[in-house]
Amino acid sequence: MSLKKYVILLLFFISVFPAMAKDYRASLFGIYSDGVTLNTRSIQYAIDYIHANGGGRLVFFVGRYLTGSIHLKSNVTLHLEEGAVLVGSLNPWDYDRKVWTSLIFAHDQQQIAITGKGIIDGQGRYIARNIVDMIHKGLIKDAFRFDRPEAECRPVLVYFKSCENVKVTGVTLRNSSSWVQIYDQCRKVGLDSIVVDSKAYWNNDGIDIVDCDDVTITNSFIDSDDDGICLKSHDAGKVCQNIVVRNCTVRSSANGIKFGTASYGGFSNVKISNVKVYDTYRSAVTLAAVDGGFVENVWVDSVQAFNTGNAIFLRIGERIKGKKGRMENIHLSNMYVEVPATKPDAGYEYEGPTEDMPRNISPAGITGMPDALISNVTLKNIEIRYPGGGNPMFAKVGLDELDKVPENPEFYPEFSMFDELPAWGLYVRHVKDLKVEGLVLSCEKKDYRTAVVLDDVHGAAFTGTKVAKPDKREWIYSYKSTGVVKK
């Protein structure tokens, strides 16, 4: 065989069989599965050893493995067989803090993974309780806002920063005391077939993608008391981009899919498809640019949402004075949403805030600012079913009072941020180049409001709109708007 053919064959085997690295049983390193022995140093020694010897998998078999913070290294996989549970310690001093406090860290590493059908259990409500006790004793310094420790002080389950080629597959992540998993400025991240079951304490975001490039989230189930799948941009010089979310189911006492809560940099080239949302307190989909960053080139397709407080919320804000966001090229298609008359997450732990109730059901919203218009938005084949029954005694804003709707540029971006709105189906304000095709809105009970209200909208085409309502009023009202066409 010629040298050239030999090299080609060798490269083929390397590419097809990259996972031939050695497996190491956890017991080899004196790691105990009794749920009592603290294994932090033994697990870390095992990771360091495997990393230093060419990489491989640290395999955990059936049992409960108690640990504090561990740091994953390049070319090392934590593999949890079915029945294996990695259990977070209840002692706050067993955790490290590098910006965030975490059970599993990785910083500046490559080719790392967490795999298998096992469980990572943070014992969140109990570790949070112990942190509160330490704060009261003065041993931990914390702002302790809202009578709870700051999110960064409580252990998340996974915090990976500036890593490349990251894989998390098959595992269940349960009971974090803060955000569940954070991937921060990472490249080439693949999350597949994972389960997030985390309703143990406040701020339990299911998945947080922060300023990452090339991320896929597929075939996963997320049940969390805060935003389910959340994209953020913490760095004004970074962009969260090339993100794919596909074939996922989400339940949340906040938003199903949300990005832009922190929007200092930007979001670009995001594709979301075939997602189901249920029993969710806020919006099925929220996109926001409120900290001076931008949102561009987003495609959302085939989303079904049942018993969800709101369908769509798009928002430009100005939480940092003098820094307005930008949002353009947003495409939403093939969505079906049922909005209930009652609280969608009633009965779950850590429900959405009751102080927002009672109120009239809010419409889907696309809301820019007077000097920062959202541009080039397409809504295609979207059906939203509302309960109707709006009560004008709550806080009526009539069609002749649209200027009374507050701008609230500094507010946290949520669909209820404007209080009462004059539309029951779709409210559009400070927008240009809006295309709406095949919109279906239905209202079960009579509502004093108009179905669709446009305020400062320039260039809007409605094609094939169907509005089913108990009265015969005109379904759309335009104010300070130009170029509005109905076909």
RODO-2510 file (C-alpha; in nm, 4 decimals, decimal comma):
residues 487
     n   res          X          Y          Z
     1     m     0,0000     0,0000     0,0000
     2     s     0,1326     0,3405    -0,0924
     3     l     0,2023     0,5966     0,1765
     4     k    -0,0712     0,8217     0,0367
     5     k    -0,3345     0,5458     0,0580
     6     y    -0,2185     0,4539     0,4076
     7     v    -0,2585     0,8128     0,5268
     8     i    -0,6040     0,8373     0,3686
     9     l    -0,7126     0,5106     0,5353
    10     l    -0,5743     0,6244     0,8700
    11     l    -0,7607     0,9539     0,8492
    12     f    -1,0793     0,7649     0,7609
    13     f    -1,0584     0,5478     1,0718
    14     i    -0,9806     0,8492     1,2890
    15     s    -1,2881     1,0327     1,1590
    16     v    -1,5258     0,7361     1,1765
    17     f    -1,4076     0,5975     1,5097
    18     p    -1,3136     0,9036     1,7172
    19     a    -1,4607     0,7624     2,0385
    20     m    -1,2189     0,4728     2,0855
    21     a    -1,0872     0,6390     2,4018
    22     k    -1,0670     0,4193     2,7090
    23     d    -1,3466     0,3687     2,9628
    24     y    -1,2596     0,4015     3,3321
    25     r    -1,4932     0,2707     3,6015
    26     a    -1,5581     0,5229     3,8765
    27     s    -1,4793     0,2591     4,1413
    28     l    -1,1226     0,2376     4,0094
    29     f    -1,0548     0,5765     4,1697
    30     g    -1,2209     0,5050     4,5034
    31     i    -1,5433     0,6814     4,4074
    32     y    -1,8248     0,5434     4,6220
    33     s    -2,1893     0,5039     4,5215
    34     d    -2,3409     0,4987     4,8700
    35     g    -2,4859     0,8521     4,8574
    36     v    -2,3020     0,9388     5,1801
    37     t    -1,9305     0,9501     5,0990
    38     l    -1,8200     1,2868     4,9611
    39     n    -1,6414     1,1997     4,6362
    40     t    -1,5301     1,5450     4,5185
    41     r    -1,1535     1,4865     4,5367
    42     s    -1,1763     1,1318     4,3996
    43     i    -1,3864     1,2383     4,1001
    44     q    -1,1542     1,5311     4,0308
    45     y    -0,8506     1,3044     4,0510
    46     a    -1,0162     1,0684     3,8028
    47     i    -1,0891     1,3516     3,5593
    48     d    -0,7335     1,4829     3,5854
    49     y    -0,5889     1,1321     3,5366
    50     i    -0,8004     1,0573     3,2285
    51     h    -0,7196     1,3990     3,0829
    52     a    -0,3455     1,3446     3,1344
    53     n    -0,3582     0,9977     2,9764
    54     g    -0,5146     1,0763     2,6399
    55     g    -0,8789     1,1151     2,7363
    56     g    -1,1683     0,8771     2,7835
    57     r    -1,4920     0,8188     2,9710
    58     l    -1,5364     0,8178     3,3465
    59     v    -1,8247     0,5718     3,3822
    60     f    -2,0659     0,5774     3,6752
    61     f    -2,2827     0,2706     3,7278
    62     v    -2,5976     0,2323     3,9407
    63     g    -2,5741     0,4254     4,2661
    64     r    -2,5712     0,7731     4,4201
    65     y    -2,2426     0,9619     4,3955
    66     l    -2,2246     1,2594     4,6330
    67     t    -1,9953     1,5435     4,5249
    68     g    -1,9164     1,9115     4,5426
    69     s    -1,7720     2,1154     4,2535
    70     i    -1,5749     1,9237     3,9913
    71     h    -1,3920     2,0636     3,6880
    72     l    -1,4197     1,8771     3,3583
    73     k    -1,1050     1,8695     3,1423
    74     s    -1,0426     1,8350     2,7674
    75     n    -1,1126     1,4957     2,6081
    76     v    -1,2991     1,3678     2,9145
    77     t    -1,6576     1,2418     2,9179
    78     l    -1,8678     1,1908     3,2297
    79     h    -2,0877     0,8933     3,1422
    80     l    -2,3801     0,8145     3,3715
    81     e    -2,5314     0,4722     3,3152
    82     e    -2,9034     0,4316     3,3793
    83     g    -2,9536     0,4305     3,7553
    84     a    -2,6441     0,6402     3,8259
    85     v    -2,7116     0,9689     4,0076
    86     l    -2,4525     1,2422     4,0543
    87     v    -2,5773     1,4169     4,3702
    88     g    -2,4847     1,7708     4,4703
    89     s    -2,3590     1,8247     4,8244
    90     l    -2,5741     2,0137     5,0736
    91     n    -2,2728     2,1955     5,2197
    92     p    -2,2238     2,5405     5,0564
    93     w    -1,8476     2,5190     5,1245
    94     d    -1,8170     2,2168     4,8926
    95     y    -1,8720     2,4408     4,5887
    96     d    -1,6356     2,6637     4,3924
    97     r    -1,7311     2,9955     4,2389
    98     k    -1,5944     3,1268     3,9088
    99     v    -1,8444     3,4020     3,8277
   100     w    -2,1124     3,1382     3,8878
   101     t    -2,1237     2,8730     4,1540
   102     s    -2,1577     2,5312     3,9926
   103     l    -2,1572     2,1573     4,0468
   104     i    -1,9786     2,0820     3,7164
   105     f    -1,7398     2,3406     3,5707
   106     a    -1,5399     2,3565     3,2494
   107     h    -1,3354     2,6590     3,1415
   108     d    -1,1361     2,6807     2,8173
   109     q    -1,1664     2,3075     2,7475
   110     q    -1,2258     2,1085     2,4268
   111     q    -1,3963     1,7799     2,3432
   112     i    -1,5919     1,7423     2,6650
   113     a    -1,9172     1,5599     2,7216
   114     i    -2,1792     1,4421     2,9689
   115     t    -2,3621     1,1351     2,8389
   116     g    -2,5775     0,8407     2,9393
   117     k    -2,9230     0,7854     3,0871
   118     g    -2,8320     0,8795     3,4426
   119     i    -2,9279     1,1802     3,6535
   120     i    -2,7560     1,4906     3,7878
   121     d    -2,9469     1,6018     4,0989
   122     g    -2,8521     1,9345     4,2583
   123     q    -3,0806     1,8968     4,5633
   124     g    -3,1601     2,2603     4,4966
   125     r    -3,4163     2,3513     4,7582
   126     y    -3,1976     2,2087     5,0352
   127     i    -2,8644     2,3621     4,9335
   128     a    -3,0438     2,6963     4,8844
   129     r    -3,1857     2,6676     5,2348
   130     n    -2,8371     2,6088     5,3752
   131     i    -2,6969     2,9071     5,1845
   132     v    -2,9721     3,1244     5,3319
   133     d    -2,8706     3,0014     5,6775
   134     m    -2,5059     3,0969     5,6105
   135     i    -2,6120     3,4434     5,4897
   136     h    -2,8126     3,5004     5,8077
   137     k    -2,5086     3,3984     6,0128
   138     g    -2,2919     3,6469     5,8227
   139     l    -2,0655     3,3747     5,6809
   140     i    -2,1697     3,4395     5,3198
   141     k    -2,1980     3,7954     5,1920
   142     d    -2,4867     3,8384     4,9504
   143     a    -2,7317     4,1111     4,8445
   144     f    -3,0129     3,8739     4,9433
   145     r    -3,2720     4,0518     4,7336
   146     f    -3,6321     3,9347     4,7593
   147     d    -3,5303     3,7303     5,0643
   148     r    -3,3247     3,4861     4,8584
   149     p    -2,9573     3,4491     4,7615
   150     e    -2,8454     3,5938     4,4287
   151     a    -2,8543     3,3486     4,1385
   152     e    -2,4725     3,3432     4,1072
   153     c    -2,4358     3,2418     4,4719
   154     r    -2,6476     2,9270     4,4355
   155     p    -2,4975     2,6257     4,2538
   156     v    -2,6075     2,5671     3,8961
   157     l    -2,5629     2,2115     3,7712
   158     v    -2,3418     2,2852     3,4682
   159     y    -2,1360     2,5945     3,3838
   160     f    -1,9149     2,5692     3,0753
   161     k    -1,7251     2,8831     2,9718
   162     s    -1,5228     2,9335     2,6506
   163     c    -1,5294     2,5648     2,5614
   164     e    -1,5382     2,4028     2,2163
   165     n    -1,6943     2,0779     2,0970
   166     v    -1,9309     2,0202     2,3865
   167     k    -2,1819     1,7353     2,3958
   168     v    -2,4557     1,6652     2,6516
   169     t    -2,6847     1,3765     2,5609
   170     g    -2,9400     1,1530     2,7267
   171     v    -2,9023     1,2701     3,0862
   172     t    -3,1630     1,4120     3,3213
   173     l    -3,0764     1,7353     3,5025
   174     r    -3,2843     1,7795     3,8139
   175     n    -3,3366     2,0188     4,1036
   176     s    -3,0896     2,2999     4,0500
   177     s    -3,0843     2,5772     4,3081
   178     s    -3,0357     2,8360     4,0312
   179     w    -3,0134     2,8271     3,6513
   180     v    -2,9833     2,4633     3,5508
   181     q    -2,7104     2,4749     3,2836
   182     i    -2,5106     2,7611     3,1310
   183     y    -2,3038     2,7481     2,8135
   184     d    -2,1155     3,0776     2,7993
   185     q    -1,9132     3,1863     2,4928
   186     c    -1,8795     2,8257     2,3786
   187     r    -1,8509     2,6935     2,0221
   188     k    -1,9981     2,3798     1,8714
   189     v    -2,2372     2,2736     2,1449
   190     g    -2,4775     1,9826     2,0988
   191     l    -2,7551     1,9121     2,3502
   192     d    -2,9678     1,6136     2,2523
   193     s    -3,2341     1,3995     2,4197
   194     i    -3,1856     1,5551     2,7605
   195     v    -3,4508     1,5991     3,0286
   196     v    -3,4629     1,9042     3,2535
   197     d    -3,6850     1,8623     3,5586
   198     s    -3,6062     2,1590     3,7785
   199     k    -3,8676     2,3356     3,9872
   200     a    -3,6751     2,3321     4,3138
   201     y    -3,6073     2,7024     4,3678
   202     w    -3,6149     3,0448     4,2037
   203     n    -3,4472     3,1287     3,8701
   204     n    -3,4526     2,7693     3,7426
   205     d    -3,3941     2,8496     3,3726
   206     g    -3,3899     2,5175     3,1887
   207     i    -3,1129     2,5903     2,9358
   208     d    -2,9123     2,9130     2,9071
   209     i    -2,7089     2,9760     2,5918
   210     v    -2,4917     3,2859     2,6394
   211     d    -2,2982     3,4416     2,3488
   212     c    -2,2359     3,1002     2,1899
   213     d    -2,1715     3,0057     1,8274
   214     d    -2,3016     2,6894     1,6571
   215     v    -2,5426     2,5315     1,9055
   216     t    -2,8060     2,2619     1,8538
   217     i    -3,0754     2,1750     2,1086
   218     t    -3,2755     1,8760     1,9864
   219     n    -3,5230     1,6099     2,1011
   220     s    -3,5317     1,7378     2,4595
   221     f    -3,7889     1,7919     2,7348
   222     i    -3,7667     2,0935     2,9656
   223     d    -3,9854     2,1529     3,2714
   224     s    -3,8601     2,4506     3,4709
   225     d    -4,0063     2,7213     3,6880
   226     d    -3,8215     2,9954     3,4949
   227     d    -3,7624     3,0400     3,1192
   228     g    -3,7394     2,7023     2,9466
   229     i    -3,4881     2,7616     2,6652
   230     c    -3,3196     3,0972     2,7098
   231     l    -3,0641     3,2712     2,4872
   232     k    -2,8687     3,5589     2,6380
   233     s    -2,5941     3,8013     2,5378
   234     h    -2,3911     3,9243     2,8352
   235     d    -2,1046     4,0828     2,6392
   236     a    -2,1550     4,3876     2,4168
   237     g    -1,8755     4,2613     2,1927
   238     k    -2,0206     3,9106     2,1448
   239     v    -2,3029     3,7564     1,9417
   240     c    -2,5161     3,4530     2,0195
   241     q    -2,5444     3,3039     1,6711
   242     n    -2,6085     3,0006     1,4543
   243     i    -2,8468     2,8394     1,7004
   244     v    -3,0894     2,5553     1,6170
   245     v    -3,3716     2,4436     1,8484
   246     r    -3,5714     2,1496     1,7123
   247     n    -3,8119     1,8797     1,8340
   248     c    -3,8374     1,9969     2,1951
   249     t    -4,1163     2,0175     2,4531
   250     v    -4,1155     2,2958     2,7114
   251     r    -4,3141     2,3745     3,0283
   252     s    -4,2363     2,6862     3,2306
   253     s    -4,3726     2,9229     3,4916
   254     a    -4,2113     3,1970     3,2809
   255     n    -4,1540     3,1799     2,9016
   256     g    -4,1248     2,8748     2,6807
   257     i    -3,8521     3,0063     2,4500
   258     k    -3,7028     3,3447     2,5262
   259     f    -3,4009     3,5431     2,4255
   260     g    -3,2844     3,8915     2,4884
   261     t    -3,3485     3,9309     2,8608
   262     a    -2,9780     4,0111     2,8650
   263     s    -2,9092     4,1603     2,5218
   264     y    -2,5876     4,3601     2,5428
   265     g    -2,4409     4,2085     2,2243
   266     g    -2,6613     4,0382     1,9703
   267     f    -2,8505     3,7381     1,8369
   268     s    -2,8224     3,6258     1,4763
   269     n    -2,9259     3,3284     1,2648
   270     v    -3,1536     3,1434     1,5054
   271     k    -3,3845     2,8653     1,3836
   272     i    -3,6563     2,7214     1,6061
   273     s    -3,8841     2,4456     1,4769
   274     n    -4,1258     2,1776     1,5909
   275     v    -4,1544     2,2905     1,9524
   276     k    -4,4442     2,2200     2,1901
   277     v    -4,5160     2,4461     2,4859
   278     y    -4,7734     2,3746     2,7588
   279     d    -4,8868     2,5003     3,1021
   280     t    -4,6618     2,8039     3,0592
   281     y    -4,7302     3,1259     3,2480
   282     r    -4,5882     3,3802     3,0048
   283     s    -4,5194     3,3698     2,6284
   284     a    -4,4595     3,0704     2,4068
   285     v    -4,1966     3,2782     2,2216
   286     t    -4,0351     3,6020     2,3426
   287     l    -3,7669     3,7927     2,1504
   288     a    -3,6205     4,1045     2,3083
   289     a    -3,3515     4,3638     2,2373
   290     v    -3,3544     4,5839     2,5454
   291     d    -2,9899     4,6456     2,6437
   292     g    -2,8466     4,8056     2,3294
   293     g    -2,7944     4,4807     2,1384
   294     f    -2,9668     4,3436     1,8289
   295     v    -3,1872     4,0557     1,7207
   296     e    -3,1748     3,9622     1,3522
   297     n    -3,2480     3,6753     1,1178
   298     v    -3,4725     3,4592     1,3347
   299     w    -3,6982     3,1840     1,1998
   300     v    -3,9640     3,0251     1,4187
   301     d    -4,1703     2,7496     1,2586
   302     s    -4,4168     2,4821     1,3712
   303     v    -4,4768     2,5789     1,7331
   304     q    -4,7779     2,4466     1,9221
   305     a    -4,8652     2,5981     2,2576
   306     f    -5,1468     2,4855     2,4870
   307     n    -5,2600     2,6490     2,8095
   308     t    -5,0031     2,9255     2,7650
   309     g    -5,0464     3,2843     2,8846
   310     n    -4,9347     3,4541     2,5642
   311     a    -4,8384     3,3541     2,2116
   312     i    -4,5724     3,5950     2,0817
   313     f    -4,3932     3,8919     2,2329
   314     l    -4,1345     4,0927     2,0359
   315     r    -3,9809     4,3924     2,2097
   316     i    -3,7218     4,6676     2,1642
   317     g    -3,6425     4,8528     2,4864
   318     e    -3,3871     5,0865     2,6451
   319     r    -3,2971     4,9595     2,9891
   320     i    -2,9590     5,1342     2,9595
   321     k    -3,0276     5,5003     2,8886
   322     g    -2,9008     5,6001     2,5461
   323     k    -2,8658     5,2393     2,4240
   324     k    -3,1598     5,1291     2,2146
   325     g    -3,1865     4,7839     2,0687
   326     r    -3,2418     4,6772     1,7077
   327     m    -3,4660     4,4005     1,5749
   328     e    -3,5154     4,2992     1,2119
   329     n    -3,5808     4,0067     0,9817
   330     i    -3,8056     3,8010     1,2093
   331     h    -4,0128     3,5207     1,0549
   332     l    -4,2774     3,3275     1,2506
   333     s    -4,4861     3,0638     1,0756
   334     n    -4,7173     2,7679     1,1334
   335     m    -4,7982     2,8384     1,4974
   336     y    -5,1027     2,7262     1,6938
   337     v    -5,1614     2,8720     2,0414
   338     e    -5,4420     2,8338     2,2952
   339     v    -5,4519     3,1071     2,5614
   340     p    -5,6641     3,0228     2,8698
   341     a    -5,8805     3,2498     3,0830
   342     t    -5,7229     3,1135     3,4013
   343     k    -5,3659     3,1008     3,5340
   344     p    -5,1828     2,8476     3,3131
   345     d    -4,9287     2,7288     3,5724
   346     a    -5,1600     2,7114     3,8733
   347     g    -5,0537     2,4332     4,1083
   348     y    -4,6871     2,4184     4,0078
   349     e    -4,4101     2,5028     4,2534
   350     y    -4,2862     2,8618     4,2174
   351     e    -4,5725     2,9813     3,9985
   352     g    -4,5604     3,2988     3,7938
   353     p    -4,6317     3,6097     4,0032
   354     t    -4,9867     3,6449     4,1258
   355     e    -4,9379     4,0228     4,1521
   356     d    -4,9950     4,0394     3,7770
   357     m    -5,3482     3,9088     3,8326
   358     p    -5,6303     3,9791     3,7814
   359     r    -5,5938     4,1405     3,4419
   360     n    -5,7399     4,1182     3,0991
   361     i    -5,5741     3,8617     2,8762
   362     s    -5,2948     4,0318     2,6822
   363     p    -5,2714     4,0053     2,3042
   364     a    -4,9688     3,8892     2,1094
   365     g    -4,7387     4,1892     2,0905
   366     i    -4,4828     4,3400     1,8545
   367     t    -4,3634     4,6573     2,0245
   368     g    -4,0681     4,8724     1,9297
   369     m    -3,9939     5,2286     2,0359
   370     p    -4,0778     5,5613     1,8659
   371     d    -3,7176     5,6048     1,7506
   372     a    -3,6293     5,2333     1,7212
   373     l    -3,8813     5,0534     1,5039
   374     i    -3,8898     4,6762     1,4716
   375     s    -3,8567     4,6026     1,1000
   376     n    -3,9303     4,3279     0,8493
   377     v    -4,1517     4,0938     1,0507
   378     t    -4,3441     3,8109     0,8849
   379     l    -4,6312     3,6236     1,0490
   380     k    -4,7562     3,3345     0,8354
   381     n    -5,0209     3,0723     0,9103
   382     i    -5,0582     3,1590     1,2772
   383     e    -5,3713     3,0689     1,4737
   384     i    -5,4322     3,1984     1,8251
   385     r    -5,7420     3,1093     2,0295
   386     y    -5,8376     3,3474     2,3099
   387     p    -6,0995     3,3175     2,5842
   388     g    -6,2261     3,6738     2,5400
   389     g    -6,4407     3,8231     2,8131
   390     g    -6,2276     4,1342     2,8619
   391     n    -6,3453     4,3486     3,1523
   392     p    -6,3322     4,7271     3,0890
   393     m    -6,3485     4,7905     3,4646
   394     f    -5,9913     4,6672     3,5159
   395     a    -5,8253     4,9542     3,3293
   396     k    -5,9844     5,0487     2,9997
   397     v    -5,7711     5,2023     2,7252
   398     g    -5,9982     5,2943     2,4368
   399     l    -5,9101     5,3390     2,0712
   400     d    -5,9274     5,7151     2,1242
   401     e    -5,6726     5,6905     2,4092
   402     l    -5,3845     5,5007     2,2487
   403     d    -5,1322     5,7635     2,3512
   404     k    -5,2017     5,6607     2,7108
   405     v    -5,0355     5,3243     2,6562
   406     p    -4,6964     5,3714     2,8281
   407     e    -4,3677     5,3201     2,6441
   408     n    -4,1864     5,1816     2,9525
   409     p    -3,8461     5,1593     2,7763
   410     e    -3,6646     5,0741     3,1019
   411     f    -3,8959     4,7901     3,2050
   412     y    -3,8109     4,4219     3,2167
   413     p    -3,9443     4,2780     2,8878
   414     e    -4,2624     4,0774     2,9464
   415     f    -4,5925     4,0823     2,7601
   416     s    -4,7733     4,2268     3,0650
   417     m    -4,5365     4,5265     3,0925
   418     f    -4,7869     4,7739     2,9408
   419     d    -5,0718     4,6833     3,1762
   420     e    -5,4013     4,6932     2,9862
   421     l    -5,3875     4,7025     2,6048
   422     p    -5,6627     4,8012     2,3605
   423     a    -5,6464     4,4805     2,1534
   424     w    -5,7410     4,1241     2,2412
   425     g    -5,5626     3,9467     1,9540
   426     l    -5,2586     4,1366     1,8205
   427     y    -5,1080     4,4676     1,9275
   428     v    -4,8421     4,6223     1,6999
   429     r    -4,6621     4,9458     1,7874
   430     h    -4,3586     5,1204     1,6358
   431     v    -4,3042     4,8702     1,3538
   432     k    -4,2272     4,8941     0,9832
   433     d    -4,2558     4,6386     0,7036
   434     l    -4,4990     4,3919     0,8583
   435     k    -4,6318     4,1013     0,6504
   436     v    -4,9200     3,8970     0,7891
   437     e    -5,0504     3,6021     0,5895
   438     g    -5,3104     3,3502     0,6999
   439     l    -5,3590     3,4897     1,0521
   440     v    -5,6519     3,3288     1,2384
   441     l    -5,7770     3,4840     1,5618
   442     s    -6,0740     3,3585     1,7613
   443     c    -6,2373     3,4970     2,0725
   444     e    -6,4687     3,2659     2,2669
   445     k    -6,6536     3,5351     2,4626
   446     k    -6,7343     3,8930     2,3764
   447     d    -6,4467     4,1331     2,4416
   448     y    -6,4760     4,5112     2,4574
   449     r    -6,1463     4,5474     2,2710
   450     t    -6,0636     4,5326     1,8981
   451     a    -5,8925     4,2210     1,7616
   452     v    -5,5932     4,3930     1,5982
   453     v    -5,4577     4,7400     1,6802
   454     l    -5,1781     4,9105     1,4864
   455     d    -5,0075     5,2152     1,6375
   456     d    -4,7247     5,3883     1,4466
   457     v    -4,6959     5,1058     1,1944
   458     h    -4,5638     5,1804     0,8464
   459     g    -4,6037     4,9316     0,5650
   460     a    -4,8300     4,6489     0,6848
   461     a    -4,9919     4,3911     0,4541
   462     f    -5,2631     4,1574     0,5870
   463     t    -5,3561     3,8705     0,3561
   464     g    -5,6165     3,6046     0,4304
   465     t    -5,6853     3,7180     0,7861
   466     k    -5,9743     3,5426     0,9635
   467     v    -6,1154     3,6804     1,2860
   468     a    -6,3904     3,4865     1,4631
   469     k    -6,5539     3,6955     1,7327
   470     p    -6,8962     3,7297     1,8977
   471     d    -6,9623     4,0806     1,7568
   472     k    -6,9571     4,2442     1,4142
   473     r    -6,7115     4,5287     1,4738
   474     e    -6,4259     4,5954     1,2360
   475     w    -6,1402     4,3601     1,3323
   476     i    -5,8529     4,6074     1,2789
   477     y    -5,7836     4,9631     1,3877
   478     s    -5,4936     5,1803     1,2667
   479     y    -5,3556     5,4874     1,4419
   480     k    -5,0716     5,7086     1,3218
   481     s    -4,9950     5,4374     1,0659
   482     t    -4,9296     5,4400     0,6916
   483     g    -4,9342     5,1880     0,4104
   484     v    -5,1733     4,9438     0,5796
   485     v    -5,3224     4,7034     0,3244
   486     k    -5,5902     4,4350     0,3811
   487     k    -5,6461     4,1699     0,1124
***
